[in-house]
Amino acid sequence: MFGDAALGDLNIKMVEVARKVGAASKFTGSGGAVVAYCPEGTSQVKLLEDECQKAGFVLTLLEPFPSRLNDIDLKTMNM
């Protein structure tokens, strides 16, 4: 839908850095950030951290939090 020019060089670079170490990445939607997933674990996170530092990016580790939805909530959402 949008080309590289609309996304901006810096946003594209963040995705490229994640891909360089084999991580999956997704734009957050607000611009200026991506969420990256490292399926290979902590060694891959370290590689990503090093590459982000080289590129001048800040890496913040996120800890997934389990859903607080109960069975009734999930049924109303057709899940």
PDB file of N, CA, C and O in Angstrom, chain B, residues numbered from 101:
ATOM      1  N   MET B 101       0.823  -1.183   0.000  1.00  0.00           N
ATOM      2  CA  MET B 101       0.000   0.000   0.000  1.00  0.00           C
ATOM      3  C   MET B 101       0.873   1.254   0.000  1.00  0.00           C
ATOM      4  O   MET B 101       0.641   2.170  -0.789  1.00  0.00           O
ATOM      5  N   PHE B 102       1.867   1.300   0.875  1.00  0.00           N
ATOM      6  CA  PHE B 102       2.784   2.432   0.924  1.00  0.00           C
ATOM      7  C   PHE B 102       4.168   1.950   0.518  1.00  0.00           C
ATOM      8  O   PHE B 102       4.583   0.853   0.892  1.00  0.00           O
ATOM      9  N   GLY B 103       4.869   2.752  -0.233  1.00  0.00           N
ATOM     10  CA  GLY B 103       6.223   2.402  -0.637  1.00  0.00           C
ATOM     11  C   GLY B 103       7.245   2.825   0.398  1.00  0.00           C
ATOM     12  O   GLY B 103       6.916   3.414   1.427  1.00  0.00           O
ATOM     13  N   ASP B 104       8.495   2.508   0.096  1.00  0.00           N
ATOM     14  CA  ASP B 104       9.588   2.843   1.007  1.00  0.00           C
ATOM     15  C   ASP B 104       9.665   4.338   1.302  1.00  0.00           C
ATOM     16  O   ASP B 104       9.997   4.738   2.417  1.00  0.00           O
ATOM     17  N   ALA B 105       9.357   5.159   0.303  1.00  0.00           N
ATOM     18  CA  ALA B 105       9.436   6.612   0.504  1.00  0.00           C
ATOM     19  C   ALA B 105       8.459   7.074   1.582  1.00  0.00           C
ATOM     20  O   ALA B 105       8.783   7.949   2.385  1.00  0.00           O
ATOM     21  N   ALA B 106       7.265   6.486   1.597  1.00  0.00           N
ATOM     22  CA  ALA B 106       6.259   6.866   2.593  1.00  0.00           C
ATOM     23  C   ALA B 106       6.644   6.366   3.985  1.00  0.00           C
ATOM     24  O   ALA B 106       6.372   7.027   4.987  1.00  0.00           O
ATOM     25  N   LEU B 107       7.275   5.201   4.039  1.00  0.00           N
ATOM     26  CA  LEU B 107       7.658   4.634   5.331  1.00  0.00           C
ATOM     27  C   LEU B 107       8.876   5.332   5.927  1.00  0.00           C
ATOM     28  O   LEU B 107       9.001   5.429   7.148  1.00  0.00           O
ATOM     29  N   GLY B 108       9.748   5.806   5.095  1.00  0.00           N
ATOM     30  CA  GLY B 108      10.934   6.517   5.571  1.00  0.00           C
ATOM     31  C   GLY B 108      12.136   5.606   5.727  1.00  0.00           C
ATOM     32  O   GLY B 108      12.011   4.445   6.116  1.00  0.00           O
ATOM     33  N   ASP B 109      13.295   6.148   5.421  1.00  0.00           N
ATOM     34  CA  ASP B 109      14.540   5.378   5.459  1.00  0.00           C
ATOM     35  C   ASP B 109      14.842   4.806   6.841  1.00  0.00           C
ATOM     36  O   ASP B 109      15.297   3.668   6.954  1.00  0.00           O
ATOM     37  N   LEU B 110      14.595   5.579   7.880  1.00  0.00           N
ATOM     38  CA  LEU B 110      14.905   5.125   9.236  1.00  0.00           C
ATOM     39  C   LEU B 110      14.032   3.936   9.637  1.00  0.00           C
ATOM     40  O   LEU B 110      14.517   2.985  10.252  1.00  0.00           O
ATOM     41  N   ASN B 111      12.754   3.991   9.291  1.00  0.00           N
ATOM     42  CA  ASN B 111      11.859   2.874   9.600  1.00  0.00           C
ATOM     43  C   ASN B 111      12.269   1.618   8.842  1.00  0.00           C
ATOM     44  O   ASN B 111      12.257   0.521   9.400  1.00  0.00           O
ATOM     45  N   ILE B 112      12.631   1.776   7.580  1.00  0.00           N
ATOM     46  CA  ILE B 112      13.082   0.638   6.778  1.00  0.00           C
ATOM     47  C   ILE B 112      14.362   0.056   7.375  1.00  0.00           C
ATOM     48  O   ILE B 112      14.522  -1.164   7.427  1.00  0.00           O
ATOM     49  N   LYS B 113      15.262   0.911   7.821  1.00  0.00           N
ATOM     50  CA  LYS B 113      16.526   0.461   8.411  1.00  0.00           C
ATOM     51  C   LYS B 113      16.285  -0.394   9.656  1.00  0.00           C
ATOM     52  O   LYS B 113      16.998  -1.374   9.873  1.00  0.00           O
ATOM     53  N   MET B 114      15.297  -0.040  10.472  1.00  0.00           N
ATOM     54  CA  MET B 114      15.001  -0.837  11.668  1.00  0.00           C
ATOM     55  C   MET B 114      14.606  -2.257  11.288  1.00  0.00           C
ATOM     56  O   MET B 114      15.038  -3.216  11.928  1.00  0.00           O
ATOM     57  N   VAL B 115      13.792  -2.393  10.255  1.00  0.00           N
ATOM     58  CA  VAL B 115      13.376  -3.718   9.790  1.00  0.00           C
ATOM     59  C   VAL B 115      14.584  -4.478   9.244  1.00  0.00           C
ATOM     60  O   VAL B 115      14.744  -5.669   9.514  1.00  0.00           O
ATOM     61  N   GLU B 116      15.421  -3.805   8.490  1.00  0.00           N
ATOM     62  CA  GLU B 116      16.610  -4.445   7.925  1.00  0.00           C
ATOM     63  C   GLU B 116      17.553  -4.947   9.008  1.00  0.00           C
ATOM     64  O   GLU B 116      18.137  -6.022   8.871  1.00  0.00           O
ATOM     65  N   VAL B 117      17.706  -4.182  10.080  1.00  0.00           N
ATOM     66  CA  VAL B 117      18.572  -4.600  11.190  1.00  0.00           C
ATOM     67  C   VAL B 117      18.021  -5.877  11.821  1.00  0.00           C
ATOM     68  O   VAL B 117      18.781  -6.803  12.105  1.00  0.00           O
ATOM     69  N   ALA B 118      16.730  -5.935  12.040  1.00  0.00           N
ATOM     70  CA  ALA B 118      16.123  -7.138  12.622  1.00  0.00           C
ATOM     71  C   ALA B 118      16.294  -8.336  11.690  1.00  0.00           C
ATOM     72  O   ALA B 118      16.660  -9.424  12.135  1.00  0.00           O
ATOM     73  N   ARG B 119      16.036  -8.143  10.425  1.00  0.00           N
ATOM     74  CA  ARG B 119      16.165  -9.236   9.452  1.00  0.00           C
ATOM     75  C   ARG B 119      17.605  -9.726   9.338  1.00  0.00           C
ATOM     76  O   ARG B 119      17.844 -10.909   9.096  1.00  0.00           O
ATOM     77  N   LYS B 120      18.550  -8.833   9.510  1.00  0.00           N
ATOM     78  CA  LYS B 120      19.973  -9.182   9.410  1.00  0.00           C
ATOM     79  C   LYS B 120      20.346 -10.294  10.382  1.00  0.00           C
ATOM     80  O   LYS B 120      21.200 -11.126  10.077  1.00  0.00           O
ATOM     81  N   VAL B 121      19.712 -10.311  11.545  1.00  0.00           N
ATOM     82  CA  VAL B 121      20.013 -11.346  12.545  1.00  0.00           C
ATOM     83  C   VAL B 121      18.964 -12.461  12.545  1.00  0.00           C
ATOM     84  O   VAL B 121      18.974 -13.320  13.426  1.00  0.00           O
ATOM     85  N   GLY B 122      18.062 -12.452  11.562  1.00  0.00           N
ATOM     86  CA  GLY B 122      17.059 -13.505  11.450  1.00  0.00           C
ATOM     87  C   GLY B 122      15.829 -13.305  12.308  1.00  0.00           C
ATOM     88  O   GLY B 122      15.038 -14.232  12.482  1.00  0.00           O
ATOM     89  N   ALA B 123      15.656 -12.110  12.848  1.00  0.00           N
ATOM     90  CA  ALA B 123      14.481 -11.826  13.681  1.00  0.00           C
ATOM     91  C   ALA B 123      13.320 -11.373  12.803  1.00  0.00           C
ATOM     92  O   ALA B 123      13.525 -10.795  11.736  1.00  0.00           O
ATOM     93  N   ALA B 124      12.129 -11.637  13.254  1.00  0.00           N
ATOM     94  CA  ALA B 124      10.930 -11.120  12.595  1.00  0.00           C
ATOM     95  C   ALA B 124      10.662  -9.735  13.158  1.00  0.00           C
ATOM     96  O   ALA B 124      10.967  -9.463  14.319  1.00  0.00           O
ATOM     97  N   SER B 125      10.092  -8.860  12.340  1.00  0.00           N
ATOM     98  CA  SER B 125       9.789  -7.521  12.849  1.00  0.00           C
ATOM     99  C   SER B 125       8.495  -7.002  12.261  1.00  0.00           C
ATOM    100  O   SER B 125       8.057  -7.428  11.193  1.00  0.00           O
ATOM    101  N   LYS B 126       7.896  -6.075  12.982  1.00  0.00           N
ATOM    102  CA  LYS B 126       6.612  -5.498  12.585  1.00  0.00           C
ATOM    103  C   LYS B 126       6.599  -4.043  13.017  1.00  0.00           C
ATOM    104  O   LYS B 126       6.996  -3.709  14.134  1.00  0.00           O
ATOM    105  N   PHE B 127       6.135  -3.178  12.115  1.00  0.00           N
ATOM    106  CA  PHE B 127       5.973  -1.775  12.490  1.00  0.00           C
ATOM    107  C   PHE B 127       4.901  -1.667  13.568  1.00  0.00           C
ATOM    108  O   PHE B 127       3.924  -2.416  13.559  1.00  0.00           O
ATOM    109  N   THR B 128       5.088  -0.738  14.489  1.00  0.00           N
ATOM    110  CA  THR B 128       4.119  -0.565  15.575  1.00  0.00           C
ATOM    111  C   THR B 128       2.887   0.199  15.127  1.00  0.00           C
ATOM    112  O   THR B 128       1.848   0.146  15.785  1.00  0.00           O
ATOM    113  N   GLY B 129       2.991   0.899  14.026  1.00  0.00           N
ATOM    114  CA  GLY B 129       1.863   1.674  13.527  1.00  0.00           C
ATOM    115  C   GLY B 129       1.997   3.150  13.814  1.00  0.00           C
ATOM    116  O   GLY B 129       1.373   3.974  13.146  1.00  0.00           O
ATOM    117  N   SER B 130       2.801   3.493  14.795  1.00  0.00           N
ATOM    118  CA  SER B 130       2.952   4.902  15.152  1.00  0.00           C
ATOM    119  C   SER B 130       4.131   5.546  14.435  1.00  0.00           C
ATOM    120  O   SER B 130       4.253   6.771  14.412  1.00  0.00           O
ATOM    121  N   GLY B 131       4.975   4.747  13.864  1.00  0.00           N
ATOM    122  CA  GLY B 131       6.179   5.255  13.218  1.00  0.00           C
ATOM    123  C   GLY B 131       7.292   5.435  14.227  1.00  0.00           C
ATOM    124  O   GLY B 131       7.053   5.832  15.368  1.00  0.00           O
ATOM    125  N   GLY B 132       8.496   5.144  13.806  1.00  0.00           N
ATOM    126  CA  GLY B 132       9.644   5.335  14.676  1.00  0.00           C
ATOM    127  C   GLY B 132       9.965   4.168  15.581  1.00  0.00           C
ATOM    128  O   GLY B 132      10.845   4.271  16.436  1.00  0.00           O
ATOM    129  N   ALA B 133       9.256   3.045  15.406  1.00  0.00           N
ATOM    130  CA  ALA B 133       9.534   1.871  16.236  1.00  0.00           C
ATOM    131  C   ALA B 133       9.080   0.611  15.514  1.00  0.00           C
ATOM    132  O   ALA B 133       8.175   0.641  14.681  1.00  0.00           O
ATOM    133  N   VAL B 134       9.728  -0.492  15.852  1.00  0.00           N
ATOM    134  CA  VAL B 134       9.282  -1.807  15.412  1.00  0.00           C
ATOM    135  C   VAL B 134       9.298  -2.730  16.622  1.00  0.00           C
ATOM    136  O   VAL B 134       9.994  -2.481  17.606  1.00  0.00           O
ATOM    137  N   VAL B 135       8.530  -3.786  16.528  1.00  0.00           N
ATOM    138  CA  VAL B 135       8.599  -4.867  17.503  1.00  0.00           C
ATOM    139  C   VAL B 135       9.297  -6.009  16.783  1.00  0.00           C
ATOM    140  O   VAL B 135       8.905  -6.379  15.677  1.00  0.00           O
ATOM    141  N   ALA B 136      10.319  -6.564  17.399  1.00  0.00           N
ATOM    142  CA  ALA B 136      11.063  -7.671  16.793  1.00  0.00           C
ATOM    143  C   ALA B 136      10.893  -8.912  17.656  1.00  0.00           C
ATOM    144  O   ALA B 136      10.836  -8.834  18.884  1.00  0.00           O
ATOM    145  N   TYR B 137      10.813 -10.062  16.985  1.00  0.00           N
ATOM    146  CA  TYR B 137      10.692 -11.347  17.674  1.00  0.00           C
ATOM    147  C   TYR B 137      11.912 -12.185  17.311  1.00  0.00           C
ATOM    148  O   TYR B 137      12.232 -12.364  16.136  1.00  0.00           O
ATOM    149  N   CYS B 138      12.581 -12.689  18.327  1.00  0.00           N
ATOM    150  CA  CYS B 138      13.780 -13.509  18.143  1.00  0.00           C
ATOM    151  C   CYS B 138      13.458 -14.956  18.513  1.00  0.00           C
ATOM    152  O   CYS B 138      13.589 -15.334  19.677  1.00  0.00           O
ATOM    153  N   PRO B 139      13.037 -15.774  17.537  1.00  0.00           N
ATOM    154  CA  PRO B 139      12.622 -17.143  17.847  1.00  0.00           C
ATOM    155  C   PRO B 139      13.754 -18.041  18.337  1.00  0.00           C
ATOM    156  O   PRO B 139      13.502 -19.092  18.927  1.00  0.00           O
ATOM    157  N   GLU B 140      15.003 -17.632  18.096  1.00  0.00           N
ATOM    158  CA  GLU B 140      16.140 -18.458  18.509  1.00  0.00           C
ATOM    159  C   GLU B 140      16.588 -18.169  19.940  1.00  0.00           C
ATOM    160  O   GLU B 140      17.514 -18.808  20.439  1.00  0.00           O
ATOM    161  N   GLY B 141      15.939 -17.216  20.601  1.00  0.00           N
ATOM    162  CA  GLY B 141      16.217 -16.983  22.010  1.00  0.00           C
ATOM    163  C   GLY B 141      17.268 -15.937  22.309  1.00  0.00           C
ATOM    164  O   GLY B 141      17.517 -15.031  21.514  1.00  0.00           O
ATOM    165  N   THR B 142      17.882 -16.082  23.477  1.00  0.00           N
ATOM    166  CA  THR B 142      18.743 -15.031  24.018  1.00  0.00           C
ATOM    167  C   THR B 142      19.980 -14.744  23.170  1.00  0.00           C
ATOM    168  O   THR B 142      20.434 -13.601  23.115  1.00  0.00           O
ATOM    169  N   SER B 143      20.531 -15.759  22.512  1.00  0.00           N
ATOM    170  CA  SER B 143      21.704 -15.499  21.668  1.00  0.00           C
ATOM    171  C   SER B 143      21.331 -14.598  20.494  1.00  0.00           C
ATOM    172  O   SER B 143      22.113 -13.736  20.092  1.00  0.00           O
ATOM    173  N   GLN B 144      20.153 -14.798  19.956  1.00  0.00           N
ATOM    174  CA  GLN B 144      19.680 -13.953  18.856  1.00  0.00           C
ATOM    175  C   GLN B 144      19.340 -12.546  19.357  1.00  0.00           C
ATOM    176  O   GLN B 144      19.569 -11.564  18.652  1.00  0.00           O
ATOM    177  N   VAL B 145      18.804 -12.451  20.547  1.00  0.00           N
ATOM    178  CA  VAL B 145      18.519 -11.144  21.149  1.00  0.00           C
ATOM    179  C   VAL B 145      19.818 -10.358  21.300  1.00  0.00           C
ATOM    180  O   VAL B 145      19.853  -9.158  21.026  1.00  0.00           O
ATOM    181  N   LYS B 146      20.881 -11.024  21.733  1.00  0.00           N
ATOM    182  CA  LYS B 146      22.183 -10.360  21.887  1.00  0.00           C
ATOM    183  C   LYS B 146      22.693  -9.854  20.538  1.00  0.00           C
ATOM    184  O   LYS B 146      23.208  -8.739  20.449  1.00  0.00           O
ATOM    185  N   LEU B 147      22.551 -10.666  19.491  1.00  0.00           N
ATOM    186  CA  LEU B 147      22.950 -10.226  18.150  1.00  0.00           C
ATOM    187  C   LEU B 147      22.156  -8.993  17.731  1.00  0.00           C
ATOM    188  O   LEU B 147      22.711  -8.039  17.185  1.00  0.00           O
ATOM    189  N   LEU B 148      20.858  -9.025  17.992  1.00  0.00           N
ATOM    190  CA  LEU B 148      20.003  -7.893  17.641  1.00  0.00           C
ATOM    191  C   LEU B 148      20.406  -6.652  18.432  1.00  0.00           C
ATOM    192  O   LEU B 148      20.465  -5.549  17.889  1.00  0.00           O
ATOM    193  N   GLU B 149      20.679  -6.843  19.698  1.00  0.00           N
ATOM    194  CA  GLU B 149      21.099  -5.722  20.544  1.00  0.00           C
ATOM    195  C   GLU B 149      22.382  -5.081  19.999  1.00  0.00           C
ATOM    196  O   GLU B 149      22.495  -3.857  19.927  1.00  0.00           O
ATOM    197  N   ASP B 150      23.337  -5.922  19.619  1.00  0.00           N
ATOM    198  CA  ASP B 150      24.604  -5.417  19.070  1.00  0.00           C
ATOM    199  C   ASP B 150      24.380  -4.655  17.766  1.00  0.00           C
ATOM    200  O   ASP B 150      24.948  -3.581  17.567  1.00  0.00           O
ATOM    201  N   GLU B 151      23.556  -5.208  16.882  1.00  0.00           N
ATOM    202  CA  GLU B 151      23.292  -4.558  15.595  1.00  0.00           C
ATOM    203  C   GLU B 151      22.510  -3.255  15.777  1.00  0.00           C
ATOM    204  O   GLU B 151      22.744  -2.281  15.062  1.00  0.00           O
ATOM    205  N   CYS B 152      21.595  -3.242  16.723  1.00  0.00           N
ATOM    206  CA  CYS B 152      20.845  -2.010  17.002  1.00  0.00           C
ATOM    207  C   CYS B 152      21.780  -0.921  17.511  1.00  0.00           C
ATOM    208  O   CYS B 152      21.670   0.242  17.121  1.00  0.00           O
ATOM    209  N   GLN B 153      22.691  -1.310  18.377  1.00  0.00           N
ATOM    210  CA  GLN B 153      23.643  -0.329  18.914  1.00  0.00           C
ATOM    211  C   GLN B 153      24.502   0.252  17.792  1.00  0.00           C
ATOM    212  O   GLN B 153      24.731   1.460  17.746  1.00  0.00           O
ATOM    213  N   LYS B 154      24.978  -0.610  16.886  1.00  0.00           N
ATOM    214  CA  LYS B 154      25.784  -0.141  15.749  1.00  0.00           C
ATOM    215  C   LYS B 154      25.006   0.845  14.880  1.00  0.00           C
ATOM    216  O   LYS B 154      25.568   1.806  14.354  1.00  0.00           O
ATOM    217  N   ALA B 155      23.698   0.588  14.738  1.00  0.00           N
ATOM    218  CA  ALA B 155      22.856   1.425  13.880  1.00  0.00           C
ATOM    219  C   ALA B 155      22.348   2.675  14.596  1.00  0.00           C
ATOM    220  O   ALA B 155      21.726   3.539  13.979  1.00  0.00           O
ATOM    221  N   GLY B 156      22.615   2.768  15.902  1.00  0.00           N
ATOM    222  CA  GLY B 156      22.160   3.930  16.662  1.00  0.00           C
ATOM    223  C   GLY B 156      20.735   3.816  17.169  1.00  0.00           C
ATOM    224  O   GLY B 156      20.112   4.821  17.512  1.00  0.00           O
ATOM    225  N   PHE B 157      20.213   2.593  17.217  1.00  0.00           N
ATOM    226  CA  PHE B 157      18.856   2.366  17.710  1.00  0.00           C
ATOM    227  C   PHE B 157      18.884   1.938  19.174  1.00  0.00           C
ATOM    228  O   PHE B 157      19.876   1.386  19.649  1.00  0.00           O
ATOM    229  N   VAL B 158      17.811   2.192  19.868  1.00  0.00           N
ATOM    230  CA  VAL B 158      17.656   1.768  21.258  1.00  0.00           C
ATOM    231  C   VAL B 158      16.791   0.516  21.265  1.00  0.00           C
ATOM    232  O   VAL B 158      15.735   0.474  20.634  1.00  0.00           O
ATOM    233  N   LEU B 159      17.244  -0.494  21.978  1.00  0.00           N
ATOM    234  CA  LEU B 159      16.498  -1.740  22.084  1.00  0.00           C
ATOM    235  C   LEU B 159      15.921  -1.840  23.488  1.00  0.00           C
ATOM    236  O   LEU B 159      16.648  -1.701  24.471  1.00  0.00           O
ATOM    237  N   THR B 160      14.634  -2.077  23.583  1.00  0.00           N
ATOM    238  CA  THR B 160      13.964  -2.262  24.864  1.00  0.00           C
ATOM    239  C   THR B 160      13.356  -3.653  24.878  1.00  0.00           C
ATOM    240  O   THR B 160      12.536  -3.979  24.020  1.00  0.00           O
ATOM    241  N   LEU B 161      13.744  -4.469  25.832  1.00  0.00           N
ATOM    242  CA  LEU B 161      13.200  -5.819  25.915  1.00  0.00           C
ATOM    243  C   LEU B 161      11.787  -5.771  26.478  1.00  0.00           C
ATOM    244  O   LEU B 161      11.509  -5.074  27.454  1.00  0.00           O
ATOM    245  N   LEU B 162      10.911  -6.523  25.844  1.00  0.00           N
ATOM    246  CA  LEU B 162       9.524  -6.617  26.296  1.00  0.00           C
ATOM    247  C   LEU B 162       9.281  -7.998  26.864  1.00  0.00           C
ATOM    248  O   LEU B 162       9.819  -8.988  26.368  1.00  0.00           O
ATOM    249  N   GLU B 163       8.481  -8.061  27.889  1.00  0.00           N
ATOM    250  CA  GLU B 163       8.104  -9.343  28.461  1.00  0.00           C
ATOM    251  C   GLU B 163       6.616  -9.543  28.221  1.00  0.00           C
ATOM    252  O   GLU B 163       5.790  -8.825  28.785  1.00  0.00           O
ATOM    253  N   PRO B 164       6.270 -10.529  27.376  1.00  0.00           N
ATOM    254  CA  PRO B 164       4.846 -10.753  27.101  1.00  0.00           C
ATOM    255  C   PRO B 164       4.085 -11.041  28.390  1.00  0.00           C
ATOM    256  O   PRO B 164       4.581 -11.707  29.299  1.00  0.00           O
ATOM    257  N   PHE B 165       2.887 -10.525  28.437  1.00  0.00           N
ATOM    258  CA  PHE B 165       2.036 -10.702  29.608  1.00  0.00           C
ATOM    259  C   PHE B 165       0.830 -11.529  29.185  1.00  0.00           C
ATOM    260  O   PHE B 165       0.193 -11.211  28.180  1.00  0.00           O
ATOM    261  N   PRO B 166       0.502 -12.581  29.927  1.00  0.00           N
ATOM    262  CA  PRO B 166      -0.631 -13.419  29.531  1.00  0.00           C
ATOM    263  C   PRO B 166      -1.947 -12.636  29.556  1.00  0.00           C
ATOM    264  O   PRO B 166      -2.120 -11.696  30.331  1.00  0.00           O
ATOM    265  N   SER B 167      -2.842 -13.045  28.705  1.00  0.00           N
ATOM    266  CA  SER B 167      -4.147 -12.400  28.630  1.00  0.00           C
ATOM    267  C   SER B 167      -4.873 -12.510  29.963  1.00  0.00           C
ATOM    268  O   SER B 167      -4.754 -13.512  30.668  1.00  0.00           O
ATOM    269  N   ARG B 168      -5.620 -11.478  30.297  1.00  0.00           N
ATOM    270  CA  ARG B 168      -6.423 -11.505  31.511  1.00  0.00           C
ATOM    271  C   ARG B 168      -7.881 -11.776  31.179  1.00  0.00           C
ATOM    272  O   ARG B 168      -8.755 -11.699  32.042  1.00  0.00           O
ATOM    273  N   LEU B 169      -8.127 -12.094  29.912  1.00  0.00           N
ATOM    274  CA  LEU B 169      -9.494 -12.400  29.512  1.00  0.00           C
ATOM    275  C   LEU B 169      -9.882 -13.777  30.043  1.00  0.00           C
ATOM    276  O   LEU B 169      -9.071 -14.703  30.039  1.00  0.00           O
ATOM    277  N   ASN B 170     -11.113 -13.904  30.494  1.00  0.00           N
ATOM    278  CA  ASN B 170     -11.595 -15.199  30.956  1.00  0.00           C
ATOM    279  C   ASN B 170     -12.360 -15.883  29.820  1.00  0.00           C
ATOM    280  O   ASN B 170     -12.504 -15.313  28.738  1.00  0.00           O
ATOM    281  N   ASP B 171     -12.844 -17.087  30.060  1.00  0.00           N
ATOM    282  CA  ASP B 171     -13.538 -17.853  29.021  1.00  0.00           C
ATOM    283  C   ASP B 171     -14.757 -17.121  28.476  1.00  0.00           C
ATOM    284  O   ASP B 171     -15.024 -17.180  27.276  1.00  0.00           O
ATOM    285  N   ILE B 172     -15.495 -16.437  29.332  1.00  0.00           N
ATOM    286  CA  ILE B 172     -16.686 -15.696  28.886  1.00  0.00           C
ATOM    287  C   ILE B 172     -16.272 -14.554  27.962  1.00  0.00           C
ATOM    288  O   ILE B 172     -16.885 -14.344  26.916  1.00  0.00           O
ATOM    289  N   ASP B 173     -15.238 -13.823  28.347  1.00  0.00           N
ATOM    290  CA  ASP B 173     -14.735 -12.739  27.489  1.00  0.00           C
ATOM    291  C   ASP B 173     -14.342 -13.271  26.117  1.00  0.00           C
ATOM    292  O   ASP B 173     -14.692 -12.690  25.090  1.00  0.00           O
ATOM    293  N   LEU B 174     -13.617 -14.373  26.112  1.00  0.00           N
ATOM    294  CA  LEU B 174     -13.150 -14.936  24.848  1.00  0.00           C
ATOM    295  C   LEU B 174     -14.313 -15.390  23.972  1.00  0.00           C
ATOM    296  O   LEU B 174     -14.266 -15.231  22.752  1.00  0.00           O
ATOM    297  N   LYS B 175     -15.358 -15.952  24.580  1.00  0.00           N
ATOM    298  CA  LYS B 175     -16.528 -16.387  23.799  1.00  0.00           C
ATOM    299  C   LYS B 175     -17.235 -15.208  23.161  1.00  0.00           C
ATOM    300  O   LYS B 175     -17.712 -15.313  22.031  1.00  0.00           O
ATOM    301  N   THR B 176     -17.310 -14.093  23.860  1.00  0.00           N
ATOM    302  CA  THR B 176     -17.985 -12.926  23.287  1.00  0.00           C
ATOM    303  C   THR B 176     -17.180 -12.336  22.137  1.00  0.00           C
ATOM    304  O   THR B 176     -17.719 -11.603  21.307  1.00  0.00           O
ATOM    305  N   MET B 177     -15.896 -12.654  22.088  1.00  0.00           N
ATOM    306  CA  MET B 177     -15.040 -12.173  21.003  1.00  0.00           C
ATOM    307  C   MET B 177     -14.937 -13.195  19.872  1.00  0.00           C
ATOM    308  O   MET B 177     -14.183 -12.996  18.920  1.00  0.00           O
ATOM    309  N   ASN B 178     -15.689 -14.281  19.977  1.00  0.00           N
ATOM    310  CA  ASN B 178     -15.658 -15.368  18.987  1.00  0.00           C
ATOM    311  C   ASN B 178     -14.269 -15.969  18.846  1.00  0.00           C
ATOM    312  O   ASN B 178     -13.833 -16.286  17.739  1.00  0.00           O
ATOM    313  N   MET B 179     -13.579 -16.124  19.960  1.00  0.00           N
ATOM    314  CA  MET B 179     -12.231 -16.709  19.906  1.00  0.00           C
ATOM    315  C   MET B 179     -12.282 -18.140  20.368  1.00  0.00           C
ATOM    316  O   MET B 179     -11.253 -18.816  20.399  1.00  0.00           O
TER     317      MET B 179
END
